Each structure stands twice: as structure tokens, then as C-alpha cells.
Amino acid sequence: MCTFDRCEFAGALTISLGYEYPDKMDVSLATIMMKIINDEPVNSFDGILHHEKGIDILPGNIEPSGLEIFMNGVISMWK
């Protein structure tokens, strides 16, 4: 089973699975989303953590806050 931590800053699912510092991870849901927005190549397994209980997770962290600000700027340019 693969889960995605919510697009919010707490990273609660990531933390509850024992990954104590989601903000220090190199790859998260937000970094994958940003690659897609920028039309950069994405490996389907980038950032996925494999938990011992058979659960895979794409971690969440504080980064969606920055992504939201970026997207607001992009959207306002289109108006």
C-alpha cells in the first residue's frame, strides 16, 4: 500500500510512521509536485519511503506552504 501525507505543513502521517524530521527530507510530495509543474522528469519511486509494516509513503512537510505561495503568483499572472 502506498500512502501520501497530506499537503499540509505538519507531516503527521510521516511522523507517525517514525520519520521524525520530515522537513529535512530531500524529496517530498511538494518537491515532486514542483517538478511536475516545471515539466521536469520525475522517477515514479522518488521520495517513497518503505516502512517495515509494508506501508510505503510519499512524505509531507512544510514545503507545500512555499508551493502555495508560488502557485498564487502564477495564477495572478494569468488573470
Biotite code that builds the C-alpha atoms (Angstrom):
import biotite.structure as struc

atoms = struc.array([
    struc.Atom([0.000, 0.000, 0.000], chain_id="A", res_id=1, res_name="MET", atom_name="CA", element="C"),
    struc.Atom([1.300, 3.456, -0.836], chain_id="A", res_id=2, res_name="CYS", atom_name="CA", element="C"),
    struc.Atom([0.067, 6.459, 1.110], chain_id="A", res_id=3, res_name="THR", atom_name="CA", element="C"),
    struc.Atom([0.580, 10.175, 0.646], chain_id="A", res_id=4, res_name="PHE", atom_name="CA", element="C"),
    struc.Atom([0.941, 12.525, 3.554], chain_id="A", res_id=5, res_name="ASP", atom_name="CA", element="C"),
    struc.Atom([-1.492, 15.405, 3.240], chain_id="A", res_id=6, res_name="ARG", atom_name="CA", element="C"),
    struc.Atom([-0.436, 18.612, 1.557], chain_id="A", res_id=7, res_name="CYS", atom_name="CA", element="C"),
    struc.Atom([-0.069, 20.463, 4.814], chain_id="A", res_id=8, res_name="GLU", atom_name="CA", element="C"),
    struc.Atom([2.835, 21.501, 6.953], chain_id="A", res_id=9, res_name="PHE", atom_name="CA", element="C"),
    struc.Atom([2.566, 19.051, 9.853], chain_id="A", res_id=10, res_name="ALA", atom_name="CA", element="C"),
    struc.Atom([3.606, 15.848, 8.066], chain_id="A", res_id=11, res_name="GLY", atom_name="CA", element="C"),
    struc.Atom([1.595, 13.945, 10.690], chain_id="A", res_id=12, res_name="ALA", atom_name="CA", element="C"),
    struc.Atom([1.445, 10.626, 8.820], chain_id="A", res_id=13, res_name="LEU", atom_name="CA", element="C"),
    struc.Atom([5.152, 10.795, 8.054], chain_id="A", res_id=14, res_name="THR", atom_name="CA", element="C"),
    struc.Atom([5.942, 11.433, 11.716], chain_id="A", res_id=15, res_name="ILE", atom_name="CA", element="C"),
    struc.Atom([3.530, 8.749, 12.954], chain_id="A", res_id=16, res_name="SER", atom_name="CA", element="C"),
    struc.Atom([5.383, 6.167, 10.853], chain_id="A", res_id=17, res_name="LEU", atom_name="CA", element="C"),
    struc.Atom([8.606, 7.025, 12.666], chain_id="A", res_id=18, res_name="GLY", atom_name="CA", element="C"),
    struc.Atom([10.202, 9.568, 10.337], chain_id="A", res_id=19, res_name="TYR", atom_name="CA", element="C"),
    struc.Atom([10.817, 12.272, 12.913], chain_id="A", res_id=20, res_name="GLU", atom_name="CA", element="C"),
    struc.Atom([12.105, 15.109, 10.744], chain_id="A", res_id=21, res_name="TYR", atom_name="CA", element="C"),
    struc.Atom([10.059, 15.329, 7.524], chain_id="A", res_id=22, res_name="PRO", atom_name="CA", element="C"),
    struc.Atom([11.245, 18.919, 6.915], chain_id="A", res_id=23, res_name="ASP", atom_name="CA", element="C"),
    struc.Atom([14.809, 17.641, 6.474], chain_id="A", res_id=24, res_name="LYS", atom_name="CA", element="C"),
    struc.Atom([13.932, 15.132, 3.755], chain_id="A", res_id=25, res_name="MET", atom_name="CA", element="C"),
    struc.Atom([15.306, 15.825, 0.287], chain_id="A", res_id=26, res_name="ASP", atom_name="CA", element="C"),
    struc.Atom([12.176, 14.644, -1.540], chain_id="A", res_id=27, res_name="VAL", atom_name="CA", element="C"),
    struc.Atom([8.558, 15.131, -0.519], chain_id="A", res_id=28, res_name="SER", atom_name="CA", element="C"),
    struc.Atom([5.146, 15.447, -2.118], chain_id="A", res_id=29, res_name="LEU", atom_name="CA", element="C"),
    struc.Atom([5.830, 19.157, -2.646], chain_id="A", res_id=30, res_name="ALA", atom_name="CA", element="C"),
    struc.Atom([9.155, 18.612, -4.443], chain_id="A", res_id=31, res_name="THR", atom_name="CA", element="C"),
    struc.Atom([7.525, 16.050, -6.750], chain_id="A", res_id=32, res_name="ILE", atom_name="CA", element="C"),
    struc.Atom([4.646, 18.442, -7.442], chain_id="A", res_id=33, res_name="MET", atom_name="CA", element="C"),
    struc.Atom([7.106, 21.239, -8.236], chain_id="A", res_id=34, res_name="MET", atom_name="CA", element="C"),
    struc.Atom([8.987, 19.009, -10.692], chain_id="A", res_id=35, res_name="LYS", atom_name="CA", element="C"),
    struc.Atom([5.732, 18.228, -12.466], chain_id="A", res_id=36, res_name="ILE", atom_name="CA", element="C"),
    struc.Atom([4.774, 21.919, -12.594], chain_id="A", res_id=37, res_name="ILE", atom_name="CA", element="C"),
    struc.Atom([8.198, 22.775, -14.042], chain_id="A", res_id=38, res_name="ASN", atom_name="CA", element="C"),
    struc.Atom([7.903, 19.911, -16.552], chain_id="A", res_id=39, res_name="ASP", atom_name="CA", element="C"),
    struc.Atom([10.989, 18.196, -15.123], chain_id="A", res_id=40, res_name="GLU", atom_name="CA", element="C"),
    struc.Atom([11.440, 14.412, -15.278], chain_id="A", res_id=41, res_name="PRO", atom_name="CA", element="C"),
    struc.Atom([10.163, 12.509, -12.249], chain_id="A", res_id=42, res_name="VAL", atom_name="CA", element="C"),
    struc.Atom([11.078, 8.966, -11.303], chain_id="A", res_id=43, res_name="ASN", atom_name="CA", element="C"),
    struc.Atom([7.954, 7.187, -10.063], chain_id="A", res_id=44, res_name="SER", atom_name="CA", element="C"),
    struc.Atom([9.819, 5.972, -6.986], chain_id="A", res_id=45, res_name="PHE", atom_name="CA", element="C"),
    struc.Atom([11.436, 9.295, -5.993], chain_id="A", res_id=46, res_name="ASP", atom_name="CA", element="C"),
    struc.Atom([10.872, 10.091, -2.346], chain_id="A", res_id=47, res_name="GLY", atom_name="CA", element="C"),
    struc.Atom([8.881, 6.983, -1.462], chain_id="A", res_id=48, res_name="ILE", atom_name="CA", element="C"),
    struc.Atom([9.822, 5.636, 1.955], chain_id="A", res_id=49, res_name="LEU", atom_name="CA", element="C"),
    struc.Atom([9.321, 1.932, 2.704], chain_id="A", res_id=50, res_name="HIS", atom_name="CA", element="C"),
    struc.Atom([8.048, 1.260, 6.225], chain_id="A", res_id=51, res_name="HIS", atom_name="CA", element="C"),
    struc.Atom([8.668, -2.100, 7.909], chain_id="A", res_id=52, res_name="GLU", atom_name="CA", element="C"),
    struc.Atom([4.901, -2.726, 8.232], chain_id="A", res_id=53, res_name="LYS", atom_name="CA", element="C"),
    struc.Atom([4.547, -2.898, 4.440], chain_id="A", res_id=54, res_name="GLY", atom_name="CA", element="C"),
    struc.Atom([3.327, 0.657, 4.015], chain_id="A", res_id=55, res_name="ILE", atom_name="CA", element="C"),
    struc.Atom([5.039, 2.968, 1.542], chain_id="A", res_id=56, res_name="ASP", atom_name="CA", element="C"),
    struc.Atom([4.686, 6.705, 1.969], chain_id="A", res_id=57, res_name="ILE", atom_name="CA", element="C"),
    struc.Atom([5.449, 9.822, -0.014], chain_id="A", res_id=58, res_name="LEU", atom_name="CA", element="C"),
    struc.Atom([6.198, 12.175, 2.886], chain_id="A", res_id=59, res_name="PRO", atom_name="CA", element="C"),
    struc.Atom([4.706, 15.572, 3.515], chain_id="A", res_id=60, res_name="GLY", atom_name="CA", element="C"),
    struc.Atom([6.412, 18.508, 5.207], chain_id="A", res_id=61, res_name="ASN", atom_name="CA", element="C"),
    struc.Atom([6.440, 22.320, 5.400], chain_id="A", res_id=62, res_name="ILE", atom_name="CA", element="C"),
    struc.Atom([7.247, 22.751, 1.697], chain_id="A", res_id=63, res_name="GLU", atom_name="CA", element="C"),
    struc.Atom([3.626, 22.961, 0.436], chain_id="A", res_id=64, res_name="PRO", atom_name="CA", element="C"),
    struc.Atom([3.468, 26.395, 2.084], chain_id="A", res_id=65, res_name="SER", atom_name="CA", element="C"),
    struc.Atom([6.109, 27.668, -0.331], chain_id="A", res_id=66, res_name="GLY", atom_name="CA", element="C"),
    struc.Atom([4.445, 25.864, -3.215], chain_id="A", res_id=67, res_name="LEU", atom_name="CA", element="C"),
    struc.Atom([1.143, 27.565, -2.394], chain_id="A", res_id=68, res_name="GLU", atom_name="CA", element="C"),
    struc.Atom([2.797, 30.998, -2.490], chain_id="A", res_id=69, res_name="ILE", atom_name="CA", element="C"),
    struc.Atom([4.444, 30.136, -5.813], chain_id="A", res_id=70, res_name="PHE", atom_name="CA", element="C"),
    struc.Atom([1.155, 28.948, -7.307], chain_id="A", res_id=71, res_name="MET", atom_name="CA", element="C"),
    struc.Atom([-0.671, 32.081, -6.146], chain_id="A", res_id=72, res_name="ASN", atom_name="CA", element="C"),
    struc.Atom([1.889, 34.144, -8.058], chain_id="A", res_id=73, res_name="GLY", atom_name="CA", element="C"),
    struc.Atom([1.461, 32.029, -11.187], chain_id="A", res_id=74, res_name="VAL", atom_name="CA", element="C"),
    struc.Atom([-2.322, 32.228, -11.029], chain_id="A", res_id=75, res_name="ILE", atom_name="CA", element="C"),
    struc.Atom([-2.291, 36.006, -10.513], chain_id="A", res_id=76, res_name="SER", atom_name="CA", element="C"),
    struc.Atom([-0.111, 36.384, -13.643], chain_id="A", res_id=77, res_name="MET", atom_name="CA", element="C"),
    struc.Atom([-2.813, 34.633, -15.688], chain_id="A", res_id=78, res_name="TRP", atom_name="CA", element="C"),
    struc.Atom([-5.601, 36.969, -14.533], chain_id="A", res_id=79, res_name="LYS", atom_name="CA", element="C"),
])
